[in-house]
Amino acid sequence: MNGRLAASSFVEGLGTFALVFVAILSLSALSVVGAPDSPATLVVTAFAQGLTIAAMVTALGAVSGGHFNPAITLGFVITGRMSLAMGLIYWVSQVVGAALAALLVAGMYGTATVAQGTPALGTNVGFLAGVVTEAVATFFLVLVVFGTAVDQRAPKSVFPFAIGLTITLSILAIGPLTGGGLNPARALGPALVSGSWANQLVYWIGPLIGGALAALVEDRFLIERAPAAPQEARGGPTEEEERRRAA
């Protein structure tokens, strides 16, 4: 593994570690200290996770792109922006980071705390409803990722905060219904440690379908690719220009 790939893998694990660590503790911190449940818990965890992602994307996005989410990585793979091999490396790094965060919390506060921070369907929310809910919310998340971080026309200073705010509003909307997973690693890491496997597939099927659809919509219909710079400015022809010349 070369240095750049190793750095990207480490960063993807680190960013996902931060997200899961904050997500679990923001959901369960009150119970850890023996305080009663607060009606503000949903707001707290929504902003905690959104701000964490905004901060991690700002700090680490230049290294790996700041995915921290297998659904986002899948979007890059199916649109040809990342190889399948690299995508699999990102997935492993993200899941490992999530599991390590859950292990750390379990070591400090017990597996019950991790179980409380593992996404789960709300009362009377069925499997299919959970899948669709997670798919729609993740669709919006990946749409924002591509529309702000990938589209060349978007101002690059705003994308970390746009992505973080999308996570916040999504959790505020669907948190009581599905736990607001939006991220397969966010669900799998804590489940590996807590043993809370109920409806785990909801958090893979929904986000992966929603993320893939959003990436394809952006790639095929919405993103306008920036024109290539003149050859003298970029040091030579593009690969496409080389192919045309050879033909």
VEXKOL-452312 format. One record per residue (C-alpha): residue in three letters; x, y, z. Coordinates in pm, 1 decimal, always signed. Each point is the difference from the previous one (the first is absolute). Layout:
// residues N
type: ALA c1: X c2: Y c3: Z
...
//
This chain:
// residues 247
type: MET c1: +0.0 c2: +0.0 c3: +0.0
type: ASN c1: +154.2 c2: +329.6 c3: -107.8
type: GLY c1: +18.5 c2: +304.3 c3: +224.2
type: ARG c1: -293.8 c2: +184.8 c3: -154.9
type: LEU c1: -226.5 c2: -303.2 c3: +18.8
type: ALA c1: +104.4 c2: -68.5 c3: +358.4
type: ALA c1: -72.6 c2: +360.7 c3: +95.4
type: SER c1: -342.0 c2: -9.5 c3: -167.5
type: SER c1: -87.6 c2: -326.1 c3: +174.4
type: PHE c1: +109.8 c2: +131.9 c3: +336.8
type: VAL c1: -194.1 c2: +322.8 c3: -44.6
type: GLU c1: -318.8 c2: -180.5 c3: -103.2
type: GLY c1: +25.0 c2: -213.7 c3: +311.7
type: LEU c1: +76.4 c2: +300.4 c3: +218.1
type: GLY c1: -290.5 c2: +207.3 c3: -128.1
type: THR c1: -244.0 c2: -287.7 c3: +42.8
type: PHE c1: +142.0 c2: -66.2 c3: +347.5
type: ALA c1: -75.7 c2: +361.7 c3: +94.7
type: LEU c1: -354.8 c2: -20.3 c3: -134.6
type: VAL c1: -88.0 c2: -323.5 c3: +182.0
type: PHE c1: +169.6 c2: +102.8 c3: +324.3
type: VAL c1: -195.8 c2: +325.3 c3: +8.9
type: ALA c1: -323.1 c2: -163.2 c3: -117.4
type: ILE c1: -0.7 c2: -265.9 c3: +272.5
type: LEU c1: +91.5 c2: +237.3 c3: +280.3
type: SER c1: -239.3 c2: +273.2 c3: -110.1
type: LEU c1: -283.5 c2: -253.5 c3: +10.9
type: SER c1: +93.8 c2: -161.8 c3: +329.7
type: ALA c1: +196.8 c2: +257.1 c3: +200.5
type: LEU c1: -295.1 c2: +86.9 c3: +223.7
type: SER c1: -60.1 c2: -361.4 c3: +96.9
type: VAL c1: +373.0 c2: -50.7 c3: +64.4
type: VAL c1: -6.3 c2: +260.3 c3: +278.0
type: GLY c1: -336.7 c2: -117.7 c3: +131.2
type: ALA c1: -203.1 c2: +294.5 c3: -123.9
type: PRO c1: -354.7 c2: -49.0 c3: -129.3
type: ASP c1: -65.7 c2: +0.0 c3: -373.4
type: SER c1: -28.9 c2: +347.5 c3: -144.6
type: PRO c1: -236.5 c2: +108.4 c3: -276.4
type: ALA c1: +296.9 c2: +188.4 c3: -144.9
type: THR c1: +194.0 c2: -322.1 c3: -68.4
type: LEU c1: -107.4 c2: -10.8 c3: -365.7
type: VAL c1: +113.6 c2: +357.8 c3: -58.2
type: VAL c1: +326.3 c2: -61.5 c3: +182.7
type: THR c1: +93.8 c2: -310.3 c3: -198.4
type: ALA c1: -109.9 c2: +150.9 c3: -331.9
type: PHE c1: +223.3 c2: +302.2 c3: +42.9
type: ALA c1: +280.3 c2: -203.3 c3: +157.8
type: GLN c1: +22.0 c2: -229.5 c3: -300.9
type: GLY c1: -45.4 c2: +275.8 c3: -254.5
type: LEU c1: +267.8 c2: +217.4 c3: +156.7
type: THR c1: +237.4 c2: -296.2 c3: +28.1
type: ILE c1: -28.2 c2: -74.4 c3: -368.7
type: ALA c1: +39.1 c2: +367.8 c3: -91.0
type: ALA c1: +316.8 c2: +19.1 c3: +210.2
type: MET c1: +145.7 c2: -329.1 c3: -126.2
type: VAL c1: -70.3 c2: +80.9 c3: -366.0
type: THR c1: +162.5 c2: +340.0 c3: +45.2
type: ALA c1: +305.8 c2: -144.8 c3: +173.2
type: LEU c1: +47.6 c2: -326.2 c3: -190.9
type: GLY c1: -183.3 c2: +37.2 c3: -329.8
type: ALA c1: +314.0 c2: +109.4 c3: -183.4
type: VAL c1: +159.1 c2: -337.5 c3: +76.1
type: SER c1: -273.2 c2: -250.7 c3: -85.6
type: GLY c1: -296.8 c2: +201.9 c3: -123.1
type: GLY c1: -167.2 c2: -31.4 c3: +340.0
type: HIS c1: -255.2 c2: -272.2 c3: -72.4
type: PHE c1: -23.1 c2: -166.9 c3: +344.7
type: ASN c1: -302.2 c2: -187.4 c3: -134.5
type: PRO c1: -21.7 c2: -309.2 c3: -226.0
type: ALA c1: -306.3 c2: +146.9 c3: -174.0
type: ILE c1: +200.7 c2: +303.0 c3: -112.8
type: THR c1: +290.2 c2: -220.4 c3: -107.1
type: LEU c1: -238.4 c2: -215.8 c3: -204.7
type: GLY c1: -116.4 c2: +313.2 c3: -180.7
type: PHE c1: +356.6 c2: +77.5 c3: -100.8
type: VAL c1: +60.2 c2: -357.6 c3: -116.4
type: ILE c1: -309.7 c2: -32.9 c3: -218.6
type: THR c1: +61.4 c2: +336.3 c3: -166.6
type: GLY c1: +356.9 c2: -94.3 c3: -87.3
type: ARG c1: +165.2 c2: +247.2 c3: +233.7
type: MET c1: +161.1 c2: -276.4 c3: +203.4
type: SER c1: +108.4 c2: -354.1 c3: -80.6
type: LEU c1: -180.9 c2: -293.9 c3: +156.2
type: ALA c1: +321.7 c2: -107.5 c3: +173.1
type: MET c1: +41.5 c2: +342.2 c3: +159.1
type: GLY c1: -365.3 c2: +3.2 c3: +94.7
type: LEU c1: +35.9 c2: -331.6 c3: +181.8
type: ILE c1: +302.7 c2: +133.4 c3: +188.2
type: TYR c1: -204.9 c2: +302.8 c3: +104.7
type: TRP c1: -284.8 c2: -224.5 c3: +115.5
type: VAL c1: +229.5 c2: -212.9 c3: +214.5
type: SER c1: +163.4 c2: +309.7 c3: +150.5
type: GLN c1: -337.5 c2: +154.4 c3: +80.9
type: VAL c1: -135.9 c2: -313.5 c3: +167.4
type: VAL c1: +322.3 c2: -50.8 c3: +197.5
type: GLY c1: -8.2 c2: +362.1 c3: +118.7
type: ALA c1: -364.0 c2: -34.8 c3: +105.0
type: ALA c1: +66.6 c2: -324.9 c3: +186.3
type: LEU c1: +302.2 c2: +143.4 c3: +182.1
type: ALA c1: -205.2 c2: +298.5 c3: +115.0
type: ALA c1: -269.1 c2: -233.9 c3: +132.8
type: LEU c1: +263.7 c2: -214.4 c3: +172.7
type: LEU c1: +147.6 c2: +304.8 c3: +171.6
type: VAL c1: -340.3 c2: +112.1 c3: +126.6
type: ALA c1: -78.7 c2: -354.1 c3: +115.4
type: GLY c1: +328.7 c2: -16.9 c3: +186.4
type: MET c1: -76.2 c2: +322.0 c3: +185.3
type: TYR c1: -376.5 c2: -21.2 c3: +55.0
type: GLY c1: -109.4 c2: -353.8 c3: -86.8
type: THR c1: -164.1 c2: -170.3 c3: -294.7
type: ALA c1: -345.2 c2: +117.7 c3: +113.6
type: THR c1: +106.7 c2: +353.3 c3: -84.5
type: VAL c1: +107.0 c2: -110.6 c3: -346.4
type: ALA c1: -328.6 c2: -185.8 c3: -44.9
type: GLN c1: -186.8 c2: +318.4 c3: +84.7
type: GLY c1: +199.6 c2: +179.8 c3: -269.8
type: THR c1: -62.1 c2: -266.1 c3: -265.6
type: PRO c1: -264.4 c2: +108.1 c3: -255.3
type: ALA c1: -328.1 c2: -186.6 c3: +36.5
type: LEU c1: -348.4 c2: +25.8 c3: -147.5
type: GLY c1: -259.8 c2: +183.2 c3: +203.2
type: THR c1: -316.3 c2: -157.7 c3: +128.3
type: ASN c1: -240.6 c2: -93.4 c3: -279.8
type: VAL c1: +259.3 c2: +76.1 c3: -271.1
type: GLY c1: +18.8 c2: -299.5 c3: -232.5
type: PHE c1: +298.9 c2: -131.4 c3: -192.6
type: LEU c1: -107.3 c2: +139.3 c3: -338.1
type: ALA c1: -95.0 c2: +338.5 c3: +146.0
type: GLY c1: +340.0 c2: +14.9 c3: +167.6
type: VAL c1: +180.9 c2: -83.0 c3: -324.2
type: VAL c1: -187.9 c2: +265.9 c3: -197.1
type: THR c1: +46.3 c2: +261.3 c3: +273.7
type: GLU c1: +375.4 c2: -62.2 c3: +16.4
type: ALA c1: +23.4 c2: -5.2 c3: -380.4
type: VAL c1: -171.4 c2: +336.1 c3: -41.9
type: ALA c1: +205.1 c2: +170.0 c3: +270.6
type: THR c1: +325.9 c2: -141.2 c3: -137.9
type: PHE c1: -105.1 c2: +105.6 c3: -350.5
type: PHE c1: -11.6 c2: +358.1 c3: +123.5
type: LEU c1: +335.9 c2: -37.1 c3: +174.6
type: VAL c1: +183.3 c2: -136.0 c3: -305.3
type: LEU c1: -176.6 c2: +252.0 c3: -224.5
type: VAL c1: +144.2 c2: +277.8 c3: +216.1
type: VAL c1: +345.9 c2: -163.0 c3: +0.5
type: PHE c1: +10.4 c2: -13.7 c3: -378.5
type: GLY c1: -168.2 c2: +336.6 c3: -46.8
type: THR c1: +240.5 c2: +186.9 c3: +227.4
type: ALA c1: +325.2 c2: -198.9 c3: +19.2
type: VAL c1: +9.8 c2: -153.3 c3: -349.4
type: ASP c1: -174.9 c2: +248.9 c3: -227.9
type: GLN c1: +266.7 c2: +240.9 c3: -124.2
type: ARG c1: -242.3 c2: +293.6 c3: +6.0
type: ALA c1: -67.8 c2: -15.9 c3: +373.7
type: PRO c1: +196.9 c2: +226.7 c3: +237.9
type: LYS c1: +245.1 c2: -233.0 c3: +174.4
type: SER c1: -8.7 c2: +186.4 c3: +330.7
type: VAL c1: -353.5 c2: -113.5 c3: +82.3
type: PHE c1: -7.6 c2: -372.0 c3: -65.5
type: PRO c1: +108.6 c2: -127.8 c3: +345.0
type: PHE c1: -272.4 c2: +201.0 c3: +167.9
type: ALA c1: -261.3 c2: -87.1 c3: -262.6
type: ILE c1: +73.6 c2: -369.5 c3: +52.9
type: GLY c1: -3.1 c2: +34.4 c3: +378.8
type: LEU c1: -327.6 c2: +190.9 c3: -1.1
type: THR c1: -157.9 c2: -261.6 c3: -226.1
type: ILE c1: +87.6 c2: -266.8 c3: +254.1
type: THR c1: -144.7 c2: +217.7 c3: +276.6
type: LEU c1: -331.4 c2: +62.9 c3: -173.9
type: SER c1: -27.7 c2: -365.0 c3: -105.1
type: ILE c1: +45.9 c2: -125.3 c3: +357.0
type: LEU c1: -248.9 c2: +255.7 c3: +126.3
type: ALA c1: -250.2 c2: -130.5 c3: -255.2
type: ILE c1: +50.3 c2: -376.1 c3: +21.2
type: GLY c1: +183.5 c2: -56.4 c3: +328.9
type: PRO c1: -311.5 c2: -112.8 c3: +191.6
type: LEU c1: -94.1 c2: -232.4 c3: -288.2
type: THR c1: +325.9 c2: -178.7 c3: -84.6
type: GLY c1: +264.5 c2: +148.6 c3: +226.0
type: GLY c1: +129.9 c2: +206.5 c3: -290.7
type: GLY c1: +270.8 c2: -238.0 c3: -115.9
type: LEU c1: +62.5 c2: +137.6 c3: -352.5
type: ASN c1: +325.1 c2: -193.9 c3: +4.5
type: PRO c1: +56.9 c2: -378.6 c3: -0.8
type: ALA c1: +321.8 c2: +30.2 c3: +201.7
type: ARG c1: -177.0 c2: +212.9 c3: +259.0
type: ALA c1: -239.6 c2: -290.1 c3: +59.0
type: LEU c1: +235.5 c2: -296.1 c3: -42.7
type: GLY c1: +284.2 c2: +119.4 c3: +224.6
type: PRO c1: -213.0 c2: +31.1 c3: +316.5
type: ALA c1: -193.7 c2: -317.9 c3: -87.1
type: LEU c1: +323.1 c2: -201.0 c3: -14.8
type: VAL c1: +78.8 c2: +107.8 c3: +355.1
type: SER c1: -346.3 c2: +12.8 c3: +158.0
type: GLY c1: -154.9 c2: -302.3 c3: -172.2
type: SER c1: -305.2 c2: +210.8 c3: -92.1
type: TRP c1: -67.6 c2: -147.6 c3: -343.4
type: ALA c1: -373.0 c2: +67.9 c3: -29.7
type: ASN c1: -83.8 c2: +123.6 c3: -351.1
type: GLN c1: +367.6 c2: +59.4 c3: -80.3
type: LEU c1: -71.1 c2: -48.5 c3: -371.9
type: VAL c1: -216.5 c2: +312.3 c3: +5.5
type: TYR c1: +315.6 c2: +205.6 c3: +49.3
type: TRP c1: +176.9 c2: -161.8 c3: -294.9
type: ILE c1: -276.5 c2: -41.8 c3: -256.1
type: GLY c1: -156.1 c2: +344.2 c3: +47.7
type: PRO c1: +312.8 c2: +218.0 c3: +5.9
type: LEU c1: +175.0 c2: -188.3 c3: -281.8
type: ILE c1: -302.8 c2: +22.9 c3: -229.8
type: GLY c1: -62.9 c2: +364.2 c3: +85.5
type: GLY c1: +364.5 c2: +95.5 c3: -34.0
type: ALA c1: +40.6 c2: -179.0 c3: -332.6
type: LEU c1: -312.3 c2: +163.3 c3: -146.6
type: ALA c1: +108.9 c2: +347.6 c3: +108.6
type: ALA c1: +346.7 c2: -46.6 c3: -147.2
type: LEU c1: -144.9 c2: -115.8 c3: -332.1
type: VAL c1: -249.1 c2: +287.5 c3: -13.7
type: GLU c1: +277.0 c2: +251.7 c3: +64.3
type: ASP c1: +244.6 c2: -163.8 c3: -240.3
type: ARG c1: -240.5 c2: -51.4 c3: -288.9
type: PHE c1: -221.5 c2: +306.2 c3: +22.0
type: LEU c1: +115.6 c2: +274.3 c3: +237.2
type: ILE c1: +376.9 c2: +36.9 c3: +18.7
type: GLU c1: +160.5 c2: +224.4 c3: -257.8
type: ARG c1: +362.6 c2: -91.7 c3: -36.6
type: ALA c1: +243.2 c2: +287.5 c3: -13.1
type: PRO c1: +170.8 c2: +50.1 c3: -338.4
type: ALA c1: +359.6 c2: -116.7 c3: -20.4
type: ALA c1: +266.8 c2: +264.1 c3: +35.9
type: PRO c1: +216.4 c2: +80.7 c3: -302.8
type: GLN c1: +275.7 c2: -252.1 c3: -64.0
type: GLU c1: +275.9 c2: +244.3 c3: +86.0
type: ALA c1: -160.7 c2: +57.4 c3: +342.0
type: ARG c1: -30.1 c2: -368.1 c3: +84.9
type: GLY c1: +328.0 c2: -119.8 c3: -149.8
type: GLY c1: -137.3 c2: -215.0 c3: -282.2
type: PRO c1: -308.8 c2: -158.6 c3: -154.5
type: THR c1: -264.4 c2: -184.6 c3: +197.2
type: GLU c1: -42.8 c2: -375.8 c3: -36.9
type: GLU c1: -305.0 c2: +58.2 c3: -219.0
type: GLU c1: +196.1 c2: +233.2 c3: -226.8
type: GLU c1: +276.2 c2: -258.9 c3: -26.1
type: ARG c1: -250.6 c2: -265.9 c3: -103.8
type: ARG c1: -147.6 c2: +227.1 c3: -264.3
type: ARG c1: +345.6 c2: +81.5 c3: -133.1
type: ALA c1: +92.2 c2: -368.6 c3: -17.6
type: ALA c1: -320.9 c2: -78.4 c3: -185.7
//
